[in-house]
């Protein structure tokens, strides 16, 4: 039976994860498998790989076919190197100690590279966060500055709006004495009219006095007439 090491898709849309499996090469990709070797999750940075190393080496040694993506994963995890060193041991080209030493040196170098990658990613994330924080701080300061400017503008508008009202109030206060004087003048008008009426009545009083003075003269006039008549009769 021809076997193949390949990936079997799992998870949900846009967030897929993959099982690393050994399956019959004639079966469908997501069909039944012979053995599950591990999990590959590309949604992390760096990608997460959980692999059964010894089982993977065994299946590679038996001549299982490997898909391109699975080959990249196995190479990254050192499965192909371990299989190559084991082949050298079986041929007598390498001793077990030399093969183990070479593999440990490779693992150490790979670990340093992985640490450097992780450090670079962490620094990039920290830098991105710092830049994002700086942008947010700048936006916040601009908003606060705009709010302060708007508040100052509103206060200026209120002061400008209050100036005419203040001037009108001052004009009203200044007009109050004038209004009081006008009211006094209006109040004095009837007095003036009464005085004018009294003045107008004065001639009438004089006429009455003249009439009263003429009354005795009128009474004495008949007496004089009678006396004249008596004298004539004599």
Buried (B, 14 or more C-beta within 10 A) or exposed (E): EEBBBBBBEEEEEEEBBBBBBBBBEEEEEEEEBBBBBBBBBBEEEEEEBEBBBEBBBBBBBEEBBBBEBBBEBBEBBBBBBBBBBBEBBEEEEBEEEEBBEBBEEBEEEBEEEEEEEEEEEEEEEEEEEEEEEEEEEEEEEEEEEEEEEEEEEEEEEEEEEEEEEEEEEEEEEEEEEEEEEEEEEEEEEEEEEEEEEEEEEEEEEEEEEEEEEEEEEEEEEEEEEEEEEEEEEE
